[in-house]
């Protein structure tokens, strides 16, 4: 079986299990015989109105019954000769992600996810059976969709990676407190000096994408200024593993006891001659605090390919790590809770004084960080829509399958009724391919606009990407459904006009009328 997501493996099994149960109810209650009764009564009524003789009546009835029986055998009654259990399902999920998850192929009862436990009841003897025609329809629909997706070029799933990054929090309480201290004692001082002296910007960085966060390269690398200024140090840091170095550190020599490292050392880590156990800097501690998630090591993915969303060229590992730290700190600074016991469970309102203060606690800067957070929140929403969309489609297809036996009975087992159901199922299935094409384009556009702006802070780019993704996610499927609805309805009408599955199954009345024998006139 071909699936577009892991939920579909279980939703299809559930749907066909319900199909069999509903069909059993219809046959057991006798409701499934109603179309035969309708066919017999309408046949006699039509023949009586048309004045047909007995031979024509029997002929029309034969065609109607044969047509119903054929539709029943091929399109309605589950074929018991071929059963499928969850363990026998071999799923193959087509993705155009250049870094697909490991569980895109495998057995239905062993997806390698927690879904195996959630749906374990399906593995306890549940066996499904499909009608012959439905087996063909589900296979051809999935095959066309799967082939279309696999024929697309792959693209890095930047939106999913950004969503993962936006959910990262600094989990260590001590580290959060130290970040707050560093902001107050180092970053604010450096920012104030930068504004006061009109600092110069190195050639390899721009002011816009650097001084708006605590790990600024300008603040770190300018000699004898900012984080290396004689007044830029933090007191009594021996409790965090820093060593007293009065021979080479003026801030220590000016005091009788304790370690007072400069801000650069606090961020990058302690170094110097005679240091036995060098204390780790905040930068390294943040990197070590990053947890793995269900998709793996988010930092490793960023280092391998994720950084390309902000830069089309290769970067050094140090720059990649700095971009990563800056992104996660600016994406959700509210997660670095205030050292006061303010409730941060709600949405952070940056217009309020206390909210702005807490937000600036780590991020700092002039409001550009708000653009980062909003950009990544919008990206998260877009990615969630793309994750939820295929799941909703799978549920819609489940409803189509479950409703099929009832629809066929109400449709008097006409072939046109089955055709309408098949077209509906296929049209929903192929939306996955349309979304895959949209996904491919969205991630390429995301990389283009962000890398051109060199960061996430451009509100215009965020608005463009949100609008394009939102419209493509919603309107492209709508356009597809409108096209397939128009073509499908025309096909069904054409089949009815040709006498295939119309008002009289397989056109029995038209057929018998065309070859009707002339009435005898008894020699008159």
N, C-alpha and C positions, 0 to 999 in steps of 0.2 A: 504494500500500500504506500502511496506517495502522500506525504503530509506537508503542509506549509508551516506548521509549528507543532510543538509537542502536545499542546492541548487538543489539537485536531485528532491525534492518535486515539485519545480517549473519547472525544465527543462523537466521532464516527462510530466507534464501537457501541457507545450508549444509544445513539440514534437508531442503529440497525437492530439493536436489541429491543428497543421500544417499537420499532416497525413491526417486528414479528409478534410482539405482544398485542398490539392494536389489531393486526390482521387476524389473529386468533380470536379476539373478541368479536370482530365483525362477522367472521364465519360461524363462530359458535352461537351467536345471537340470531343468525339468519339475515342480518342486514346486508351481507354481501350478495344475497340472492335478489335483492330489490331490482338491480339493473336487468336481470333476466325477466322478471315480471313486467317491468316497464317496456322492455323490448317486445314481449309477446303482445301486450295490450295495444301498444302504439302501432305494431305491425298490422293487427287486425283492424284497428281504427283507420289507418291510412288506406289499407286495401279496400275496406268497405266504402270509404269516401270516394276512392278512385274507381270503384266498380270493377276491381280485378276479380278474375275467377279463382277457383281453389288452387290451381297449379301455381299461379303467381303469388298467392298468399303463402303457400308452403315454401316457395323458392325464396321469397323475401325473408321469411322467418329463419330459413336455413342460413342465409348469409349473415343475418344479424347474430345469431347464436354462435356461428363459427368465428365471426369477428371478435365477439366478446371472449370466447374461449382462447383464441390466439393472444389477445391482449392480456388476459389473465395469466396464461402460461409464461409469456415472455416478460411482462412488465409489472406484474402485481404479486403473484405467488412466489414466496422465497424458495429458491432452489435448495432442497435439502441434501443434494448430493455433494455439496461443497461447503463445509463449515469453516469459519475463521475464528480462532481464539486469540486473545491478546498476546500470548506468547508466540503465536505464529505470525504476527504482524511484523513485517520488515519495512520500517519507515525510512524515507529518504527525503530530507528537507533541503530544498534548494535555497541557497543564500548567495548574494553577491557581495558579501563582506569579505575583504581581503584577509581578515583574521577571524574565520568562523569559529564558533564554539565546537568542542570536541564531539558533542552528541548530536550530530546532524544525520547520522545513520545508525541503525541498530535494531534491536528487538523492542516491541511495544511494551513489554513488561520490565525492560531494563534500560531506561533512558539515562540513567546516571544522575537523576535529579530527585528531589523530594516528591515529585509527582508519582513516583513508583509506590510510595507508601500511601499517599492520599487516595489513589485509585486502585489499591491492592485488591479490593473486592471484585474487580473485573477479572482478575486472574484466577478466581476460584471456580472455574468451570463454565464461565460465560462463553457461549459459542453463538455467533451470528450467522445468518443466512441472507443472501441478497437475491432478488429476482435477476434473471439472466440479463435483461436489458439494462437494469440499473448497474450491474457489474461493469458493463461496457461503458455506460455514461460516466460513472465515477472514475474509471480508469482513464478514459480519453480526456476528461476535463483536467484531471491532475497531471496527466502526461504533457498536455499542451502548456499548462501553466508552469510546470516544473522545467520543461525544456526552454521556455521563453526566459525564465529567470536565469537559468544556467548559461544561456547564450549572451547575457549581458557581461560587460567587463566589471571586475570587482572594484570596490571603493572602500577606503578606510571608514569605519563607522565612527566618525568624530563625535557625532551627537550622543551616541551611547557612552563614549568615553567621558565626555563632558558631564553627562548626567551622573556618572559614577564619581567624578571628581567633586561635583557640587554637593554630594552627600557625605564627603569626608569631613570629619571633625577632629580637632585636637583633643584626644581622649584623656590625656594625663593632666590632672588638676594642677600639679606643681608646674608643669610646662606652661599651662595657660597663665598661671600667676607670673611666671618669669617673663612671658611675652608681654604681659601688661606692664611690668616694671621696665622692660627694655624700651617699650614705646614711650613711656613717660620720661625716662632718664636719658635716653639716647636719641630716639627718633625725633622727638619734639625739639630737642636742642639742636640737632643737625639741621632740621628744617628751618628753624629760626635763623641759624647762621647763614644758610644758603640764601635766604631772602635778604638778609642784612648786607652781605658782601657781594651779592650778584654773582654767584659761583659760575665757573666755566664748566662746560659739558664736554667730556671726552669725545673723540671723533667716532668711536664705535658704538655709542649709545645716544639716545635722544632723551631730552628732558621729560617728554610726555610719558614715555613708557618705563621710566626708571625711578624718579624721586617720589612716586606716589605709593611706595610701600616700604616696609621696614628693612628689607634686604637690598636697598638701593646700591647699585655698583658705584655710582658717583660718591655716595657717602662712605663706602668701604675703601675705595681705591685712591681717593685724593689724599696725597701725603700731608700729614700734619694738620689736617682739617677734618671737620665733621666727625666721623667715628674714630678718627685718630687724633683728634684735638686734645690738648693737654687737660681740658676740663671734661672731656667725654669719657668718663669711666663710671663703673658701678661699684659701690662699696660692699665690703664684707661678703665677698663671693666665695670664700673658702668653704662655705656650707654646701656649695655645689661642685666641689672638687678642684677649684682653682688654687694654685700655689702662690705663695708670697715670693715676689721676685724684685726685691728692692734694688738689686744691683743694675737691673736693666729697665725697670719700670718706675718712672718718677712718681706716679701716683702711690706706689707702695713706699718709696723712700721718704715721702713727705708725711708718712704716718708710722706710728710706732708698732702697729700690729695689724694683722689681717691681710687679705688679698683683695686688691682693687684693680681688676683688669680693665683695659680700655674697651670701649664698645665694639671695636672691630674684633677683639679677642672673644668677647662674649658671644658675638654672632657666629664667627668662623671657628672658634675653638682656641684653646690656649696653646702657645708655642713658645719656644725660647730655650736657651742653653740651661742645663741643670734641672729641667722639669722631668720628673720621673713618670708620673701619671698625668698626662695632659688631659685637661678637662674638655669634654666635647662642647661644641658651640650649639647655639639654639638651632642653627640651620641643620646640622646633622641630627639633632634630637627630633626635629619635626619630621625629617625623612624616615627616621627609624620608628616613629609613632604611627606611620601610615599603615592601616590594617588592610589585609586582603579582603576582597568581597567574593560573591558567588561566581563572578566572571574571572577571577584570578587576581594577579598582582597589578593593580592599577598604575603604580609607579613604573613598573617594568614595561607595561604597554605604552605609557607616555614616552619613555626613553627610546623605545623601538620605533614607533611610528606616530604616536599621538601628537608630538610636538610640531609635526608638519602642518597642523591646522593654523599655527601662527607664523610659520616660517617655511617658505618653499625650498630653502637651502639647508644643508647640514649645519648643525650647531655642535658646539662642544658639550660634553656631559655636564659641565658646571652650569652652562647657560640653560640647558634643558631642565636641570634640577631647580634652578632659580625660577624659571617660568612656571614650573609645577607648583612650587611653594607659593609663589605670588598668586597663582590662580586659585588655589584652595583657600588661602587666607582671605582673598577678596571676594570669593564666591559666597561664602557664608560666614562672615565675621561674627555674626550673632551667635554662632556655636561656641565662640570663645567667651563663655559667660562671664559676666561681671563678677568681681570678687565680692561685691555686695550681693545679697540674696534676692535680686530682682528676678521676677518670673520671665523667662525668655521663651516660653513655650509657644507664644502667639507670634503673629507676623510683626516684624520689627518696623515700627513707624519712625522713619528717619526725620520726620518733621518735628518730632518732640525732642526737647532738649536732652532728656535723659537717654532716649534712644540713640540720638546722634552721638552722644558721648560714649556710649557702650560700643556703638558701631565703629567709631574712630579709635577705639582702644588698641586694636592691633593694626587695622588697615592704614589709618592715617590718610594723608593726602587731601585733595581738594574736591572730592565728590566723584572722581572718576571711578572709584571702586564701586559706587552704586551702579554704574553702567555695566561693570563686570558681573555683578550679582544678578542684575535683571537680565542680562544677556544669557547667562547660564541657566537661569530659571526658565526663560523662554525656550532655550534649547532642550531642557529637561522635559518641558511640556510637549514639545514636538516629538521627542523620542518616545515618550509615554504613549502618545497617540499612535505612533507606528508599532509599538508593542501591543497595544490594546486592540488596534484595528483588526489584525488577522484573527485574534481570539474571538472578537465579536462576529466576524464573518463565519468562523467555524460554528458558532452557536446558531447563526441564521441558517446555515446549511443543515444543521441538526434539526431545526424546526421544519425545513422543507422535506426532509426524509421522513420525519415522524408524521407529518400531515399527509404524506403521499397516499397511503391506503384509503384514507377518508376522502381525499380529493378524487381518487379514481372511482370510488363508489358513487359519489355525488355526480361525477361526470359520466356515469353509465358505462364505465370501462371503455371510453373512447380513446383512440390512439392520440388524438389531438390533446387530450388532457395530460397524457404522459409526456408528450412533446413539450407542452408548456412548462411542466415540472422540470424536465431535463434542461431546457433553456435557462430557467431560473437558477438551477444548480450550477450550471456552467458559468453563467454570468457572474455569480457570486465568487466562484472559484478563481476566475481570471482577474478579479480585482487585486489579488495578491501579486500578480505580475505587474499590474499598473502601479501599485504601491512600491514595488521593487524598483521600477524605473524612476519613480519620484524620489525614492530614497537615494538612488545613485546620483541623481542630479542635485538633490539638496546638499549632500555631503561635499560634492565638488564645489558648489557655490559657497558653502560655509568656509571651506579651506581658502577659496579665492578671496572672498571679502575680508575675512579675518586676517589673512596673511598680507593683503594689500594695506590694511589699516595698521598692521604690525601688533595689534592687540585687540581685546574685546571691548574697548571703551567707546567705540564709535556708535552713537545711538542710531544714526541713519542706517548703518549696516544691519544692526539688530532688527530694526523695523522692516527692512527689505526682506531679510531672511525669514522673519516670522510671517510676513504676509505671503511670500512665495510658498513656503512650506504649508501654511494653513490652507491656502487655496488649492494647492496641488493635492493635498491629502483628502480634501472634501470634494472639490469640484471635478477632478479627473475621474473618480469613480462615478459621479453623477452623470458626466458626459457619456461614459462607457455604458452605463445602464440605460440611458436614453437611446443610444444607438442600437444596442442589442434588443431593447424593448420594441423599438420600431421595426427592426428587421425580423425579430421573432414573431411578433404579431402578424406581420405580413406572411411569414412562412406558414403559420397556423391557419390563417385565412385561405391561403393557397391550397393547403392540404384539404380543407373543407370544401373548397370549390371543385377540387378534383375528385371529391367523394371518398377521401381517405380520412376516416375517423371523424366525419362530420356528424350531422344530425342522425344519419343512419350509418352505423359502423361499416367501414370499408365501402361505403357507397352502394349498399345492396339494392336500394330502391332504384337508383339510377341505372345500375347494371341490369336489373331484371326488367326495368321498363324499356331499355334499349333493345333487348332481345325477347320481348314479349311475343308470344305466339298469337296470331290473329284468332278472334273468336269464330266459332263455327256458326254458319247461318242456316244449317239444316236444309240446304238446297234451295233456299228462298232468294 
